[in-house]
C-alpha cells in the first residue's frame, strides 16, 4: 500500500513538471513571437523612415525640427530665424563726433545655414546600408540635433580697419621756418593722431564673436611733431655758409644747378636727424626737371642727365663743414673738379654715392640754397653754440700727384696721315688729406686730420689720321694711260 502511494506521488510530480515545462515553453514561444514581431515592426519603421525623399524624422538643427522638409524649405525656415538676426548687426567705430560703421554682412559674419541643411539632409544617407539603418534607429529613438556653425572673415575685418585707420590717422605737421625779406618766419606745429589698431581689432572681434553689434570707441595715440615752433624760434644764426662759382655759358648745367638748389632750399633738419642729398634732390631725371650736361664717365667728360648736380652737393658739403655738422657719408669725385678745393668735393650718383650729414645741434637747422648770377650759395641757419671767437678752417695737404697715363690713340682712316686731334683732355690724379683747424680768438686751438681723398688720373684721347696721300701721276704715266685707251 505504501509502495503504491509513493509511485502515485512520483507520477503526479512528473505530470506536474511536464505541465510546468509546457507552460514555460509556451510562454517562451509567445515571448519569442512578440520579440520577433517587435523587431519586424521596428525594422519596418526604420525602413519607412529611410524611404522618405526629404529630411528624415528626428533630424533637427539647433533644436528646430527639419523632419519631412525639403532642403529649400529647411533653409527658408532657418533663414527666418538666423539670417536677418546677424545681417542687421553692425560694428560702429566712434571717436568724438566721427564714426565709421561696418555691417556684419560686409565681413561675412553669419551662420553656415546651407552647410547645416546639407548635413541634415545627408544624415542617415551616407555610409553603408548597415550604418544608415543604425543611424535611422537613433533618429527614431532619440533624434539627432545638428549644431549651427558661425564665423566671420578676419581678413575682411582687418581690411575694414585699415581703411578706417587711413581716414582716421593724421600725420603730425612740423613747424617750419623760412627766410623772407631777410627775416625768419615760423609757422606753428600740429600734433597728429594714430589709431590703436590692436585695441580696435580686439574689441571688434569680441563683438563679432558675441553675434551682437554695438559701438567701439577708438583709442587714439597722439603723434608729436619732430619740430616745434618753440624750437624754431632758436633758429636765428648763420652757422655755416659756402659759395661756388659757375659759368653762365652752359644753360643746361645752369638749369640743373637751379633745379637742385630749389629742391634743397628751405629744407629743415631736426636735431639728430640725418640729411640725405639723394633723398632731397628729387628725381634726377628729365621728369624731375633736370637736363643733360657734362658728367664724368670712365675717365671722359660726357653728356648725362642732371650733370652739374654734384656742384650743388659740394657747395652744401662745404657749408656743412663750416657749420661743423657731423658728416655721415661723403664721396670724392672720380677725378678732380675745379669749383672746390681738392678733398672738399662731394659727389652723388645713383643709389651708391650720397652726401649725408647729421644735425648734431640742440635745435633745428634750415638750409637756404640758390643759384644766381654765377654764384651757387648754400647757407645753413641754426642756433650758434660757439662763442664769437670760435672759427674753423679746412686745409688741403697734397700727399701725391698721379701723372696722366699714356694717351689713348684711335686711328681714323678718313683723316689724312699724320693729322692728330685731341678728342678728350685727360687729367692728372692726386691723393690729398684735409685737416680741420680750429681757432679760438684768433689763435690756433687744434689741427686734426679730417678726411682723405684720391682722384684717379685720366689719359688724353687722341685721333690720328691714317689715310695715305694719293700719288701724283707723271707725264710718262699719263701718256702711257692715254695710249692704252686709244688701243
C-alpha positions in Angstrom: 0.0 0.0 0.0 2.7 2.3 0.9 4.6 1.5 -2.3 1.6 2.2 -4.4 1.2 5.5 -2.7 4.8 6.5 -3.4 4.5 5.5 -7.0 1.4 7.6 -7.4 3.1 10.7 -5.9 6.1 10.3 -8.3 3.8 10.0 -11.2 1.9 13.1 -10.0 5.2 15.0 -9.7 6.2 14.1 -13.2 2.9 15.2 -14.5 3.2 18.5 -12.8 6.7 19.0 -14.1 5.6 18.3 -17.6 2.8 20.7 -17.3 5.2 23.4 -16.0 7.6 22.8 -18.8 4.9 23.0 -21.3 3.8 26.3 -19.7 7.3 27.7 -19.7 7.8 26.7 -23.3 4.5 28.2 -24.2 5.4 31.5 -22.5 8.8 31.5 -24.2 7.2 30.8 -27.5 4.8 33.6 -27.1 7.6 36.0 -26.0 9.8 35.0 -28.9 6.9 35.7 -31.3 6.5 39.0 -29.6 10.1 40.0 -29.8 10.4 38.9 -33.4 7.3 40.8 -34.2 8.6 43.9 -32.4 11.9 43.6 -34.3 10.0 43.3 -37.5 7.9 46.3 -36.6 10.9 48.4 -35.7 12.6 47.4 -38.9 9.5 48.4 -40.7 9.6 51.8 -39.0 13.2 52.4 -39.8 12.8 51.3 -43.4 9.7 53.6 -43.7 11.8 56.5 -42.3 14.6 55.8 -44.7 12.3 55.7 -47.6 11.5 59.4 -47.3 12.8 61.7 -50.0 13.0 64.7 -47.6 14.9 65.2 -44.4 14.3 62.3 -42.1 12.2 62.3 -39.0 14.3 63.0 -35.9 16.7 65.4 -37.5 16.9 69.0 -36.1 19.2 72.0 -36.4 19.8 74.0 -33.3 16.6 72.4 -31.8 14.4 73.3 -34.9 12.9 70.2 -36.4 13.8 69.5 -40.0 11.6 66.4 -40.3 9.9 66.0 -43.7 11.3 69.2 -45.1 13.0 69.6 -48.5 16.4 71.3 -48.4 14.8 74.5 -49.8 12.1 74.5 -47.1 14.6 73.8 -44.3 16.9 76.6 -45.5 14.0 79.1 -45.6 12.9 78.1 -42.1 16.4 78.6 -40.7 16.9 81.9 -42.6 13.7 83.3 -40.9 15.4 82.9 -37.5 19.1 83.4 -38.1 20.0 85.2 -41.3 18.3 88.5 -40.6 19.4 88.3 -36.9 23.0 88.6 -38.0 22.6 90.7 -41.1 21.0 93.5 -39.2 24.0 93.8 -36.8 26.8 96.4 -37.2 30.0 97.4 -35.6 30.3 101.2 -35.3 33.7 102.7 -34.6 33.5 106.0 -32.9 35.8 108.9 -32.0 34.2 112.0 -30.6 31.7 113.0 -33.4 33.3 110.9 -36.0 32.1 107.4 -36.7 32.6 104.5 -39.2 30.0 101.7 -39.5 30.8 98.2 -40.6 27.8 95.8 -41.2 28.4 92.2 -40.1 27.5 91.1 -43.6 30.4 93.0 -45.1 32.9 90.8 -43.1 30.9 87.6 -44.0 29.7 87.2 -40.4 26.8 84.7 -40.2 25.7 81.1 -39.6 26.5 78.4 -42.1 22.9 77.7 -42.8 23.4 75.9 -46.2 26.0 73.6 -44.7 23.7 72.7 -41.8 20.8 71.9 -44.1 23.1 69.8 -46.3 24.3 67.9 -43.2 20.7 67.5 -42.1 19.7 66.0 -45.4 22.7 63.7 -45.6 22.0 62.3 -42.1 21.4 58.5 -42.4 22.1 58.7 -46.1 25.8 58.4 -46.0 27.8 55.2 -45.3 26.9 51.5 -45.8 23.3 50.2 -45.6 24.0 48.9 -42.1 25.4 52.2 -41.0 22.4 54.1 -42.4 20.0 51.7 -40.7 21.8 52.1 -37.4 21.5 55.9 -37.7 17.9 55.5 -38.6 17.2 53.7 -35.3 18.9 56.5 -33.4 16.7 59.0 -35.2 13.6 57.1 -34.1 14.7 56.6 -30.6 16.3 59.9 -29.6 16.9 62.0 -32.7 20.0 63.9 -33.9 20.5 67.7 -33.4 22.9 69.4 -35.7 24.7 72.5 -34.3 24.9 75.6 -36.4 28.4 76.9 -37.1 29.1 80.6 -37.0 32.1 82.6 -38.4 33.3 85.8 -39.9 36.2 86.8 -42.2 39.0 88.1 -40.1 41.0 89.3 -43.1 38.0 91.4 -44.3 37.7 92.9 -40.8 41.3 93.8 -40.9 40.8 95.4 -44.3 38.0 97.5 -43.0 40.1 98.6 -40.0 42.9 99.6 -42.4 40.5 101.7 -44.4 39.2 103.4 -41.2 42.8 104.0 -40.0 43.7 105.5 -43.3 40.9 108.1 -42.8 41.5 108.5 -39.1 45.3 108.8 -38.9 46.7 112.3 -39.2 50.4 113.0 -39.6 51.9 115.5 -37.3 52.8 118.7 -39.0 56.2 120.2 -38.2 56.7 123.8 -37.5 58.6 125.4 -40.4 60.9 128.3 -40.6 61.8 130.2 -43.8 63.7 133.3 -44.8 61.5 136.1 -46.3 62.9 139.6 -46.8 65.8 138.8 -44.6 63.5 137.8 -41.7 62.8 134.3 -40.2 59.1 133.3 -40.5 58.0 130.5 -38.2 54.7 128.5 -38.5 53.0 126.7 -35.6 53.3 122.9 -35.4 50.3 120.5 -35.3 50.1 117.2 -33.4 48.9 114.1 -35.3 46.9 111.1 -34.2 47.2 107.4 -34.8 44.5 104.7 -34.4 45.4 101.9 -31.9 44.7 99.1 -34.4 45.2 96.2 -32.0 42.7 97.6 -29.5 40.1 98.3 -32.2 40.6 94.8 -33.6 40.2 93.0 -30.3 37.0 95.0 -29.5 35.5 94.4 -32.9 36.3 90.7 -32.9 34.8 90.3 -29.4 31.6 91.9 -30.7 31.5 89.7 -33.8 32.0 86.6 -31.6 29.1 87.7 -29.4 26.9 88.0 -32.5 25.6 91.3 -31.2 26.6 94.6 -32.7 27.4 97.8 -31.0 29.9 100.7 -30.7 33.6 100.5 -30.4 35.4 103.5 -29.0 38.6 104.2 -31.0 41.7 104.6 -28.8 43.9 107.3 -30.4 47.6 107.8 -29.8 49.0 111.3 -30.1 51.8 111.8 -32.7 54.1 114.6 -31.7 55.8 116.7 -34.4 59.6 116.5 -34.7 60.0 120.3 -34.9 58.0 122.7 -32.7 57.6 126.5 -33.1 59.5 126.9 -29.8 62.5 125.0 -31.2 62.4 127.0 -34.5 62.4 130.3 -32.5 66.0 129.5 -31.8 66.9 129.4 -35.5 68.4 132.9 -35.6 72.1 132.5 -36.7 74.0 131.8 -39.8 76.2 128.8 -38.6 77.6 127.8 -42.0 77.9 129.2 -45.5 79.7 128.5 -48.7 79.7 129.8 -52.3 81.0 128.3 -55.5 81.2 129.9 -59.0 79.7 128.6 -62.2 79.8 129.7 -65.9 76.7 131.2 -67.3 77.7 130.0 -70.8 76.2 126.5 -70.2 72.4 126.9 -70.0 71.7 123.2 -69.3 74.2 123.0 -66.5 72.9 126.2 -65.0 69.3 124.9 -65.1 70.5 121.8 -63.2 72.1 124.0 -60.5 68.9 126.0 -60.1 66.7 122.9 -60.0 68.9 121.1 -57.5 69.1 124.3 -55.3 65.3 124.7 -55.4 64.8 121.2 -54.2 67.1 121.7 -51.2 66.0 125.3 -50.4 64.1 125.7 -47.1 64.9 122.1 -46.0 64.5 121.7 -42.3 66.6 119.2 -40.3 65.5 118.3 -36.8 68.1 117.7 -34.0 69.6 114.2 -34.5 68.1 113.8 -38.0 70.3 112.8 -41.0 70.1 114.8 -44.2 70.4 112.8 -47.5 71.2 114.7 -50.6 69.8 112.0 -52.9 66.5 112.0 -51.0 66.2 115.8 -51.1 67.4 116.4 -54.7 64.2 115.0 -56.2 64.2 112.5 -59.1 67.4 113.2 -61.0 65.7 112.6 -64.3 64.1 114.7 -67.1 60.8 114.3 -65.2 62.4 115.8 -62.2 63.3 118.9 -64.2 66.9 118.1 -64.9 68.7 118.4 -68.3 71.7 116.9 -70.0 75.0 118.4 -69.0 78.7 117.4 -68.6 79.4 114.4 -66.3 82.4 112.1 -65.7 82.1 108.7 -67.3 85.0 106.2 -67.3 87.7 109.0 -67.4 85.8 111.0 -70.0 83.6 114.1 -69.9 80.3 113.2 -71.5 76.7 114.5 -71.5 74.3 113.0 -69.0 71.1 113.9 -67.2 71.5 116.0 -64.1 75.1 116.9 -64.9 76.3 119.6 -62.6 74.2 118.5 -59.6 77.4 117.5 -57.8 78.3 121.1 -57.6 75.1 121.6 -55.6 76.1 118.8 -53.1 79.7 120.0 -53.0 78.7 123.5 -52.1 76.3 122.2 -49.4 79.0 119.9 -48.1 81.3 122.8 -47.5 78.6 124.8 -45.8 78.0 121.8 -43.5 81.8 121.7 -42.8 81.7 125.3 -41.8 78.6 124.6 -39.5 80.6 121.7 -38.0 77.8 119.2 -38.6 78.6 115.5 -38.4 79.4 114.1 -41.9 77.8 110.6 -42.2 78.6 109.9 -45.8 80.7 111.6 -48.5 82.4 110.5 -51.7 85.0 112.4 -53.7 84.6 112.6 -57.5 86.5 110.0 -59.6 88.6 112.9 -61.0 89.4 116.4 -59.8 86.9 119.2 -60.1 87.6 122.9 -60.4 84.9 124.5 -58.3 86.1 123.4 -54.9 89.5 122.7 -53.2 90.7 119.1 -53.6 89.4 116.9 -50.8 86.3 119.1 -50.3 84.1 118.0 -53.1 81.1 115.7 -52.6 79.8 113.5 -55.5 76.4 111.9 -55.7 75.5 109.1 -58.2 72.5 106.7 -58.3 72.0 104.9 -55.0 75.6 104.1 -54.4 77.0 107.6 -53.8 75.3 110.0 -51.4 76.0 113.0 -49.2 74.7 112.6 -45.7 75.2 114.7 -42.6 73.6 114.8 -39.2 72.2 117.8 -37.3 74.3 117.4 -34.1 73.0 120.6 -32.6 70.2 121.0 -30.0 67.9 122.9 -32.3 66.6 122.6 -35.9 68.6 123.9 -38.8 67.4 125.5 -42.0 69.1 125.2 -45.4 68.9 128.2 -47.8 70.1 127.4 -51.3 70.0 129.4 -54.5 71.9 129.9 -57.8 72.1 133.4 -59.2 74.5 135.5 -61.4 77.2 132.8 -61.5 77.1 132.2 -57.7 75.8 129.0 -56.1 75.1 129.8 -52.5 74.4 127.5 -49.5 73.5 129.0 -46.1 72.8 126.9 -43.0 70.9 128.7 -40.2 70.5 127.4 -36.7 71.5 128.3 -33.2 75.1 129.3 -32.7 76.5 127.4 -29.7 80.1 128.6 -30.0 81.5 131.9 -28.7 82.2 134.7 -31.1 85.9 134.0 -31.1 85.5 130.4 -32.4 86.3 129.9 -36.1 87.2 126.9 -38.3 89.2 126.4 -41.5 89.9 123.3 -43.6 93.4 122.9 -45.1 94.2 120.6 -48.0 97.6 118.8 -48.0 98.8 117.1 -51.1 100.1 113.6 -50.4 100.9 112.6 -54.0 100.4 113.6 -57.6 99.4 110.9 -60.1 100.6 111.6 -63.6 98.4 111.1 -66.6 98.8 107.6 -68.3 99.9 107.4 -71.9 97.5 108.9 -74.3 94.9 106.6 -75.9 95.3 106.7 -79.7 92.5 106.0 -82.0 93.0 105.7 -85.8 90.8 107.4 -88.3 91.2 106.1 -91.9 89.2 109.1 -93.2 91.7 111.7 -91.8 95.0 112.5 -93.7 98.0 110.5 -92.4 99.9 112.5 -89.7 96.9 114.6 -88.6 96.4 114.4 -84.9 93.4 115.7 -82.9 92.9 115.6 -79.1 89.3 114.4 -78.6 89.3 114.3 -74.8 91.6 116.0 -72.4 92.8 113.8 -69.5 93.7 114.9 -66.0 96.4 114.3 -63.5 95.4 112.5 -60.4 96.1 113.3 -56.8 95.9 112.0 -53.2 95.1 114.6 -50.6 94.3 114.9 -47.0 92.1 117.6 -45.4 92.8 118.9 -41.9 90.3 120.7 -39.7 91.9 123.8 -38.0 90.1 125.4 -35.1 90.8 128.9 -33.9 89.8 130.5 -30.6 90.1 134.2 -30.5 92.5 134.2 -33.4 94.8 131.5 -32.0 95.0 128.0 -33.3 93.5 125.7 -30.8 93.7 122.4 -32.8 94.6 120.9 -36.1 93.2 117.4 -36.8 93.0 115.1 -39.8 89.5 115.2 -41.2 89.4 113.2 -44.4 91.4 111.7 -47.3 90.6 111.7 -51.0 92.0 110.0 -54.0 91.4 111.2 -57.6 92.5 109.0 -60.5 94.4 110.2 -63.5 92.9 110.1 -66.9 94.7 109.8 -70.2 94.3 112.1 -73.2 92.3 110.6 -76.0 93.7 111.5 -79.5 92.7 110.6 -83.0 95.4 110.1 -85.6 94.7 110.0 -89.3 95.9 107.1 -91.4 94.7 108.0 -94.9 97.6 107.8 -97.4 98.0 110.7 -99.8 97.2 109.9 -103.4 100.3 109.5 -105.8 100.7 112.3 -108.4 100.7 111.0 -112.0 103.9 111.7 -114.1 103.8 112.9 -117.7 105.1 109.5 -118.8 102.4 107.7 -116.9 99.7 110.0 -118.3 101.0 109.3 -121.9 101.0 105.6 -121.2 97.4 105.7 -120.0 96.2 107.6 -123.0 97.9 105.2 -125.4 96.2 102.3 -123.7 92.8 104.0 -124.0 93.5 104.6 -127.8 94.2 100.9 -128.3 
